[in-house]
Every structure is written in structure tokens, then in C-alpha cells.
């Protein structure tokens, strides 16, 4: 307990997770658009790339905040092992594991971003595509274990995120096929 109030940590942990997911969604959408060579009217490409990068970094910061607050909260007795090792916790082990794997994969992908020039563009790009798996794991984690999943706001967030990533992802696949055929 921080400051003696269980509710503050619990609400902050939940908010941190939702904000992390929203930022991850923004980063994924920008990344899908950038990979499709989409332009945003009035925005230079480097600005969109910077926004994509910043949203991803900020999402990672909120994931860390979410995890730290879940441990600090104490409502569910999570220890360090419980939040670092998939299936180590007895509290919704599968759903917790999805979040842990998503967070650890996100951290590993952040390392590959830092090593982009050393590992080569082709390798980096293939690995970077795993960010979509991070997003999907985070979505299922939130839907399966998120205590806010049944609220209107969280349901709207998850629904809008799934629809937008699905729609932009489908557009990108169609664009790639059309470009390859041309």
C-alpha cells in the first residue's frame, strides 16, 4: 500500500493498464499506416514516425507503471515472480500470463529497436511485426482479466481498438497485395 489507501493503487493500476493499451493501439495504428506508406495531410513523414515511436515508448512506460502498481496494491497478492514469470500466479494464471508475455515481448522488441542498425533493417522489420502479437496479447489479457472490461468505457476502448486495428490491418494487406500485383 502506498499512502495507506488500497483504492488509489487499485484504480491507478487499472488506469495504467487501460492507458498502456490505448497508447499501444495508437502506436500500432501509426505503424501499420507508416508501413503502408500512408501520408497524413499537413504532417511530414518524420513527424508521424516520431509520434509512432513516442506512443510506443509511452505505452511501455504505462505498462511498467501498471505492473508496479499491481504489485504495490496488495489487493491481489502479486509478488515479483508473479508479474515476471508466466503462470506463476494463482490469480487468473492464463490471463495473467498473457499480460506478462505481452510485456516481456514488448521489452524485447524495445531492445531490438535500440539495436536496429546492428541487427539490420530486414531482421528488425520482421521482429518489429511482432508488436501486433503484443497488441493482441494485451487485448485478450484486458478482456480476460481486466476488472473494467464490462464497463462502457473499457468496452468502447477494446471494441474501437479491435475494429480500428482490424480495419487498418486489412487495408494494409489489401494495399500490399495491390502493390505487389502492379
KOLKEKE-540263 format. One line per field, with one value per residue (C-alpha): residue number from 1; residue in three letters; chain; z, y, x. Coordinates in pm, 1 decimal, padded with zeros to 6 digits. Layout:
k c(NUM,...)
r c(ALA,...)
c c(A,...)
w c(Z,...)
v c(Y,...)
u c(X,...)
//
This chain:
k c(1,2,3,4,5,6,7,8,9,10,11,12,13,14,15,16,17,18,19,20,21,22,23,24,25,26,27,28,29,30,31,32,33,34,35,36,37,38,39,40,41,42,43,44,45,46,47,48,49,50,51,52,53,54,55,56,57,58,59,60,61,62,63,64,65,66,67,68,69,70,71,72,73,74,75,76,77,78,79,80,81,82,83,84,85,86,87,88,89,90,91,92,93,94,95,96,97,98,99,100,101,102,103,104,105,106,107,108,109,110,111,112,113,114,115,116,117,118,119,120,121,122,123,124,125,126,127,128,129,130,131,132,133,134,135,136,137,138,139,140,141,142,143,144,145,146,147,148,149,150,151,152,153,154,155,156,157,158,159,160,161,162,163,164,165,166,167,168,169,170,171,172,173,174,175,176,177,178,179,180,181,182)
r c(UNK,UNK,UNK,UNK,UNK,UNK,UNK,UNK,UNK,UNK,UNK,UNK,UNK,UNK,UNK,UNK,UNK,UNK,UNK,UNK,UNK,UNK,UNK,UNK,UNK,UNK,UNK,UNK,UNK,UNK,UNK,UNK,UNK,UNK,UNK,UNK,UNK,UNK,UNK,UNK,UNK,UNK,UNK,UNK,UNK,UNK,UNK,UNK,UNK,UNK,UNK,UNK,UNK,UNK,UNK,UNK,UNK,UNK,UNK,UNK,UNK,UNK,UNK,UNK,UNK,UNK,UNK,UNK,UNK,UNK,UNK,UNK,UNK,UNK,UNK,UNK,UNK,UNK,UNK,UNK,UNK,UNK,UNK,UNK,UNK,UNK,UNK,UNK,UNK,UNK,UNK,UNK,UNK,UNK,UNK,UNK,UNK,UNK,UNK,UNK,UNK,UNK,UNK,UNK,UNK,UNK,UNK,UNK,UNK,UNK,UNK,UNK,UNK,UNK,UNK,UNK,UNK,UNK,UNK,UNK,UNK,UNK,UNK,UNK,UNK,UNK,UNK,UNK,UNK,UNK,UNK,UNK,UNK,UNK,UNK,UNK,UNK,UNK,UNK,UNK,UNK,UNK,UNK,UNK,UNK,UNK,UNK,UNK,UNK,UNK,UNK,UNK,UNK,UNK,UNK,UNK,UNK,UNK,UNK,UNK,UNK,UNK,UNK,UNK,UNK,UNK,UNK,UNK,UNK,UNK,UNK,UNK,UNK,UNK,UNK,UNK,UNK,UNK,UNK,UNK,UNK,UNK)
c c(A,A,A,A,A,A,A,A,A,A,A,A,A,A,A,A,A,A,A,A,A,A,A,A,A,A,A,A,A,A,A,A,A,A,A,A,A,A,A,A,A,A,A,A,A,A,A,A,A,A,A,A,A,A,A,A,A,A,A,A,A,A,A,A,A,A,A,A,A,A,A,A,A,A,A,A,A,A,A,A,A,A,A,A,A,A,A,A,A,A,A,A,A,A,A,A,A,A,A,A,A,A,A,A,A,A,A,A,A,A,A,A,A,A,A,A,A,A,A,A,A,A,A,A,A,A,A,A,A,A,A,A,A,A,A,A,A,A,A,A,A,A,A,A,A,A,A,A,A,A,A,A,A,A,A,A,A,A,A,A,A,A,A,A,A,A,A,A,A,A,A,A,A,A,A,A,A,A,A,A,A,A)
w c(00000.0,-00097.2,00128.3,00317.5,00057.7,-00127.8,-00362.1,-00503.4,-00615.0,-00746.0,-00952.7,-01071.7,-01173.4,-01372.5,-01535.0,-01614.5,-01794.7,-01995.8,-02090.1,-02187.3,-02412.9,-02570.2,-02640.4,-02777.5,-03010.4,-03132.3,-03192.9,-03382.5,-03599.3,-03683.0,-03753.6,-03986.4,-04170.4,-04194.3,-04328.0,-04593.4,-04689.1,-04586.1,-04555.1,-04319.2,-04485.4,-04333.4,-04142.1,-04263.6,-04250.7,-03986.7,-03752.5,-03787.3,-03729.1,-03416.5,-03292.0,-03357.3,-03164.3,-02878.5,-02842.8,-02820.9,-02558.3,-02358.0,-02379.9,-02236.8,-01951.1,-01866.6,-01878.2,-01619.4,-01411.4,-01438.3,-01321.3,-01035.2,-00911.6,-00931.0,-00706.1,-00473.0,-00443.9,-00236.5,-00312.6,-00504.3,-00352.7,-00653.5,-00589.4,-00831.5,-00950.2,-01011.3,-01250.9,-01422.9,-01472.5,-01682.9,-01496.6,-01161.6,-01004.8,-00891.3,-00977.6,-01326.4,-01433.8,-01808.3,-01836.5,-01620.6,-01834.4,-02149.3,-01997.5,-01876.8,-02216.3,-02387.0,-02154.2,-02188.0,-02565.1,-02574.6,-02371.1,-02604.0,-02907.4,-02747.3,-02728.5,-03098.4,-03174.5,-02993.5,-03189.3,-03525.0,-03701.0,-03563.5,-03648.0,-03994.1,-04133.3,-04267.2,-03934.2,-03741.1,-03963.3,-03921.5,-03545.3,-03536.3,-03682.3,-03352.2,-03198.5,-03341.3,-03130.5,-02825.9,-02900.1,-02946.1,-02623.0,-02439.1,-02581.1,-02472.2,-02133.2,-02076.5,-02189.2,-01977.3,-01651.7,-01667.1,-01388.7,-01602.7,-01907.7,-01854.6,-01813.6,-02104.4,-02131.7,-02136.4,-02369.7,-02604.7,-02586.9,-02658.9,-02931.4,-03104.7,-03078.8,-03225.9,-03505.7,-03595.7,-03584.4,-03773.5,-04033.8,-04083.3,-04084.5,-04355.1,-04555.1,-04530.5,-04651.6,-04945.1,-05023.1,-05016.1,-05249.6,-05489.3,-05486.9,-05548.9,-05840.1,-06004.1)
v c(00000.0,00341.1,00617.2,00375.5,00369.9,00048.3,00216.2,00462.7,00192.8,-00029.0,00248.0,00369.3,00016.1,-00028.1,00313.5,00243.7,-00075.7,00090.8,00386.5,00149.2,-00042.5,00277.3,00404.1,00067.0,00080.1,00428.3,00310.8,00001.3,00209.2,00458.3,00174.6,-00000.2,00326.3,00404.2,00059.7,00115.0,00443.9,00636.2,01010.0,01235.2,01563.5,01850.2,01618.1,01533.2,01160.9,01212.3,01367.7,01066.3,00835.9,01031.7,01014.1,00637.4,00594.7,00820.7,00641.4,00308.8,00435.7,00592.0,00266.9,00083.1,00335.1,00282.3,-00096.9,-00060.5,00167.0,-00084.1,-00371.9,-00175.6,-00059.6,-00410.0,-00528.4,-00226.0,-00253.1,-00567.5,-00639.0,-00942.5,-01059.3,-01030.2,-01063.5,-01002.4,-01363.6,-01343.0,-01049.6,-01172.3,-01545.2,-01657.7,-01891.6,-01833.1,-01663.4,-01842.9,-01535.8,-01599.6,-01770.7,-01786.3,-01429.5,-01301.3,-01497.1,-01325.8,-00985.7,-01097.9,-01240.1,-00922.4,-00700.8,-00909.5,-00929.5,-00551.9,-00508.7,-00743.2,-00552.6,-00226.5,-00374.0,-00465.9,-00106.6,00016.0,-00235.3,-00167.0,-00061.4,-00361.9,-00632.5,-00498.0,-00349.8,-00674.7,-00857.9,-00556.2,-00524.4,-00891.7,-00867.4,-00535.8,-00709.6,-00898.7,-00577.2,-00682.4,-01000.2,-00781.5,-00579.9,-00891.6,-01049.2,-00722.7,-00709.4,-01064.4,-01000.7,-00695.3,-00871.3,-01178.5,-01027.4,-00653.2,-00562.3,-00276.7,-00492.0,-00478.2,-00100.1,00109.4,00296.3,-00012.4,-00198.2,00101.9,00117.5,-00252.8,-00251.0,00060.4,-00069.6,-00407.9,-00253.3,00006.6,-00228.3,-00492.6,-00238.8,-00074.7,-00416.9,-00540.7,-00220.9,-00270.3,-00630.6,-00525.9,-00237.3,-00472.4,-00719.0,-00443.4,-00300.9,-00644.5,-00708.6,-00373.5)
u c(00000.0,00126.9,-00002.6,-00226.9,-00504.3,-00572.8,-00819.8,-00566.1,-00322.1,-00600.4,-00758.4,-00417.1,-00312.9,-00632.6,-00599.1,-00233.5,-00326.9,-00602.1,-00382.4,-00099.0,-00338.1,-00474.6,-00121.8,-00016.8,-00318.3,-00221.2,00134.6,00014.7,-00219.4,00053.4,00295.8,00051.6,-00004.0,00366.3,00445.3,00181.7,00348.4,00039.4,00074.8,-00112.8,-00210.6,-00012.8,00222.9,00571.3,00651.9,00923.8,00665.2,00436.6,00736.7,00827.5,00468.0,00466.6,00791.5,00678.9,00343.7,00528.3,00771.7,00491.1,00292.0,00592.5,00615.4,00249.3,00296.0,00574.2,00351.7,00065.2,00286.2,00444.0,00105.5,-00041.8,00242.5,00212.6,-00164.5,-00180.3,-00549.4,-00430.5,-00102.1,00127.4,00498.2,00780.7,00777.6,00402.2,00440.9,00758.0,00700.3,00403.2,00164.4,00341.6,00040.5,-00270.7,-00482.1,-00619.4,-00294.4,-00366.0,-00493.6,-00207.1,00039.7,-00090.6,-00014.3,00328.4,00423.3,00297.6,00501.7,00816.8,00784.4,00734.5,01054.7,01244.6,01118.2,01228.9,01578.9,01564.7,01462.7,01771.5,01984.1,01819.5,02140.0,02331.4,02078.5,01995.9,01679.7,01533.5,01572.1,01446.3,01140.2,01048.5,01088.0,00903.1,00599.3,00569.0,00434.0,00099.1,00123.4,00197.4,-00115.4,-00328.8,-00198.4,-00267.3,-00621.0,-00701.9,-00534.9,-00753.3,-01069.6,-00997.0,-00872.6,-00941.2,-01179.3,-01312.3,-01384.3,-01759.8,-01775.5,-01895.4,-01564.9,-01342.4,-01577.4,-01571.0,-01190.7,-01146.3,-01411.3,-01278.9,-00922.7,-01011.5,-01217.9,-00955.2,-00654.9,-00852.5,-00966.5,-00627.1,-00459.2,-00697.1,-00640.6,-00265.7,-00286.4,-00504.1,-00267.7,00033.2,-00136.7,-00241.0,00113.7,00264.6,00025.7,00102.8)
//
